[in-house]
Amino acid sequence: MADVPKANERGAALLTVLLLVAVMAVVASTALERLALATRMTGNGGSVDQARAFAEAGTEMARLRIGDLVAASPGKTTLAGNWMGTAQSIPVPGGMATARVTDAGNCFNLNSVVAGESEAKLTVRPIGISQFQALLQALGVDARQAQVAAASLGDWIDTDSVPQPGGAEDEVYAQAARPYRAANRFMVDPSELRAVAGVTPAIYAIVRPWVCALPTADLSPININTLLPSQAPLFAMLLQGQISVAQARELLARRPADGYGSTHQFWAGLASQGITPLEEAGQQVKLTTGFFGVEVTVDAGGTEVVEQALIDARESPARLIRRSWGTGA
């Protein structure tokens, strides 16, 4: 005769079954949750791809409009038409795209602290170094700190290993908590400035809105017809101590409504006040804009993407030379 299971044995078996059911329920719940997450991620990925496609289309439209702007007035780019910084909104399926165009040459070109035909041999350019120092001081940075940051920037980009007075080469960066080396090449993005010796977080925060990394070692191509009074520190930078930021702001505010017709006309007005630029600085002032910045923000279907692009309009047709995603550093 078979043994009859005792009550405690039947209870243990039942508990085992219940535990097994509970484990299976947890596994099933986790699997369903992961499936739902994967589905959402797939949907979000599709939304991001679509938003990026809209942004790229907006950038292409801006590139064509920039080409038209330059072609309409090849000898002079002014603020006529209120094109600079004005938001242009374009409806897209499920949302809106907003584009803004700016003069991307009205900034200090970080790569102008060196000179050279190729990145294989880049040498320090003294006037570029002094202009960066002048900009920092115009923005309120201490003269000694400005000198160190400017010299270190030159050493960061030039291709030799000899530090300038106050500058920094590999041996300085090797002592960091996480050792690294000087780049010895052009900067591609202004955020790289944070790695340069002497550029503290405070200095970076001050100077970031005023600098750019153009794909050339040319001195900053400042267009005196589009430089805003609020950008007066860039003009004061060119004259390195001859005028204050306040005086530079006043001079820019007195610009003719249709801009200057020649750089001679512009400098003649300053010469009458005893203000004369260095020869190289005088030549870097322009009447036209060669580089344009485009920012396109797309908000569609709950997804937002931001594209920032650099357009080179020095030759026709204008061409896209760089793009990045996000709001930048």
WOURGI-V754846 format. One record per residue. RES is the residue in one letter. PSI is psi in whole degrees, -180 to 180 (none if undefined). OMEGA is omega in radians with two decimals (* if undefined). Layout:
BEGIN
RES_PSI_OMEGA ; RES_PSI_OMEGA
END
This chain:
BEGIN
M_129_-3.09 ; A_146_3.10 ; D_141_3.07 ; V_124_-3.12 ; P_138_3.08 ; K_162_-3.08 ; A_-40_-3.09 ; N_-30_3.09 ; E_-42_3.09 ; R_-38_3.13 ; G_-40_3.14 ; A_-41_3.12 ; A_-43_3.13 ; L_-40_3.13 ; L_-39_3.12 ; T_-44_3.12 ; V_-43_-3.13 ; L_-41_3.11 ; L_-41_3.12 ; L_-43_3.11 ; V_-41_-3.14 ; A_-44_3.13 ; V_-44_3.13 ; M_-37_3.13 ; A_-42_3.12 ; V_-45_3.13 ; V_-45_-3.14 ; A_-41_3.14 ; S_-43_3.13 ; T_-42_3.13 ; A_-43_3.13 ; L_-39_3.14 ; E_-42_3.12 ; R_-37_3.10 ; L_-43_3.12 ; A_-41_3.12 ; L_-43_3.13 ; A_-39_3.12 ; T_-43_3.13 ; R_-42_-3.14 ; M_-40_3.10 ; T_-43_3.11 ; G_-42_3.13 ; N_-40_3.11 ; G_-41_3.10 ; G_-38_3.13 ; S_-41_3.13 ; V_-44_3.12 ; D_-42_3.14 ; Q_-43_3.13 ; A_-39_3.11 ; R_-38_3.11 ; A_-41_3.09 ; F_-41_-3.13 ; A_-42_3.13 ; E_-38_3.09 ; A_-40_3.10 ; G_-40_3.11 ; T_-40_3.12 ; E_-41_3.08 ; M_-42_3.13 ; A_-40_3.12 ; R_-43_3.13 ; L_-40_3.12 ; R_-37_3.09 ; I_-42_3.08 ; G_-41_3.11 ; D_-41_-3.13 ; L_-46_-3.13 ; V_-41_-3.12 ; A_-32_-3.12 ; A_-26_-3.13 ; S_75_-3.02 ; P_-22_-3.09 ; G_-8_-3.06 ; K_125_3.05 ; T_119_-3.13 ; T_-176_3.12 ; L_5_3.14 ; A_136_-3.12 ; G_-4_3.07 ; N_41_-3.07 ; W_-28_-2.98 ; M_119_3.07 ; G_-5_-3.12 ; T_129_-3.13 ; A_128_3.07 ; Q_115_-3.08 ; S_138_-3.12 ; I_121_3.10 ; P_137_3.04 ; V_159_3.14 ; P_119_3.10 ; G_6_-3.13 ; G_-145_-3.03 ; M_144_3.02 ; A_135_-3.14 ; T_127_-3.10 ; A_143_3.06 ; R_139_3.12 ; V_136_3.12 ; T_164_3.02 ; D_107_-3.05 ; A_4_3.09 ; G_-15_3.13 ; N_76_-3.09 ; C_169_3.02 ; F_120_3.12 ; N_109_-3.09 ; L_-30_-3.12 ; N_-4_3.14 ; S_-1_3.10 ; V_-3_3.08 ; V_166_3.05 ; A_149_3.12 ; G_150_-3.14 ; E_-25_3.13 ; S_166_3.14 ; E_-7_3.12 ; A_-26_-3.14 ; K_99_3.13 ; L_126_-3.14 ; T_153_-3.11 ; V_136_3.06 ; R_110_-3.06 ; P_-41_-3.10 ; I_-32_3.08 ; G_-41_3.09 ; I_-47_-3.09 ; S_-32_3.11 ; Q_-40_3.11 ; F_-41_3.10 ; Q_-42_3.13 ; A_-39_3.11 ; L_-46_3.14 ; L_-43_-3.14 ; Q_-36_3.09 ; A_-26_3.13 ; L_3_3.05 ; G_8_3.12 ; V_140_3.11 ; D_141_-3.05 ; A_-43_-3.13 ; R_-44_3.11 ; Q_-39_3.14 ; A_-40_-3.13 ; Q_-43_3.14 ; V_-46_-3.13 ; A_-42_-3.12 ; A_-45_3.13 ; A_-40_-3.14 ; S_-34_3.08 ; L_-44_3.10 ; G_-43_3.12 ; D_-32_-3.14 ; W_-37_-3.05 ; I_-34_-3.08 ; D_162_-3.01 ; T_3_3.07 ; D_177_-3.12 ; S_18_-3.12 ; V_116_-3.12 ; P_145_3.01 ; Q_165_3.03 ; P_120_-3.11 ; G_-4_-3.08 ; G_-166_-3.08 ; A_133_3.03 ; E_-162_-2.98 ; D_-37_-3.06 ; E_-28_3.09 ; V_-46_-3.11 ; Y_-24_3.13 ; A_-18_-3.12 ; Q_0_-3.14 ; A_161_3.12 ; A_-39_3.01 ; R_95_-3.02 ; P_145_3.04 ; Y_-177_-3.07 ; R_161_3.05 ; A_148_-3.05 ; A_-39_-3.08 ; N_41_3.09 ; R_170_3.09 ; F_148_2.96 ; M_145_3.10 ; V_-30_-3.13 ; D_140_-3.13 ; P_-23_-3.13 ; S_-21_3.11 ; E_-21_-3.13 ; L_-26_-3.12 ; R_-21_-3.11 ; A_-10_-3.05 ; V_134_3.11 ; A_140_3.12 ; G_-14_3.10 ; V_93_-3.14 ; T_164_3.06 ; P_-36_3.14 ; A_-44_3.13 ; I_-42_3.13 ; Y_-44_-3.13 ; A_-35_-3.14 ; I_-45_-2.97 ; V_-18_-3.04 ; R_-43_-3.12 ; P_-11_-3.01 ; W_-3_-3.04 ; V_161_3.10 ; C_170_3.11 ; A_83_-3.14 ; L_153_-3.08 ; P_44_-3.11 ; T_156_3.09 ; A_5_-3.13 ; D_148_3.02 ; L_150_-3.06 ; S_120_-3.10 ; P_79_-3.07 ; I_119_3.09 ; N_109_-3.07 ; I_-12_3.11 ; N_-12_3.12 ; T_-9_3.14 ; L_123_-3.07 ; L_153_3.06 ; P_-33_3.13 ; S_-12_3.11 ; Q_22_-3.08 ; A_-35_3.12 ; P_-31_3.11 ; L_-35_3.11 ; F_-42_3.09 ; A_-34_3.11 ; M_-41_-3.10 ; L_-34_-3.04 ; L_-2_2.95 ; Q_67_3.03 ; G_-10_-3.14 ; Q_-28_3.09 ; I_156_3.09 ; S_169_3.08 ; V_-38_3.13 ; A_-42_3.11 ; Q_-40_3.11 ; A_-41_3.13 ; R_-41_-3.14 ; E_-41_3.13 ; L_-41_3.13 ; L_-34_3.13 ; A_-22_-3.13 ; R_9_-3.13 ; R_140_3.09 ; P_147_-3.08 ; A_-35_-3.13 ; D_15_3.10 ; G_175_3.11 ; Y_142_-3.14 ; G_-18_3.12 ; S_156_3.09 ; T_-28_3.09 ; H_-43_3.10 ; Q_-41_-3.12 ; F_-51_-3.08 ; W_-29_3.12 ; A_-39_3.13 ; G_-34_3.13 ; L_-33_3.14 ; A_-33_3.12 ; S_-17_3.11 ; Q_10_3.12 ; G_19_-3.12 ; I_117_-3.12 ; T_126_-3.12 ; P_162_2.93 ; L_153_-3.05 ; E_-46_-3.12 ; E_-40_3.13 ; A_-37_3.11 ; G_-35_-3.11 ; Q_-21_-3.10 ; Q_-12_3.03 ; V_130_-3.06 ; K_166_3.02 ; L_-12_-3.11 ; T_166_3.11 ; T_127_-3.14 ; G_-30_-3.13 ; F_133_3.11 ; F_143_3.04 ; G_140_3.11 ; V_129_3.03 ; E_123_3.13 ; V_123_3.08 ; T_126_3.13 ; V_126_3.06 ; D_104_-3.07 ; A_130_3.09 ; G_33_3.14 ; G_3_3.13 ; T_133_3.10 ; E_131_3.03 ; V_151_3.12 ; V_125_3.08 ; E_132_3.05 ; Q_129_-3.06 ; A_152_3.07 ; L_125_-3.11 ; I_128_3.09 ; D_112_-3.11 ; A_20_-3.14 ; R_-27_3.06 ; E_158_3.14 ; S_138_-0.01 ; P_155_3.06 ; A_144_-3.08 ; R_149_3.07 ; L_126_-3.13 ; I_-13_-3.14 ; R_141_3.02 ; R_151_3.08 ; S_161_-3.11 ; W_142_-3.10 ; G_-175_-3.08 ; T_-3_3.11 ; G_179_-3.09 ; A_none_*
END
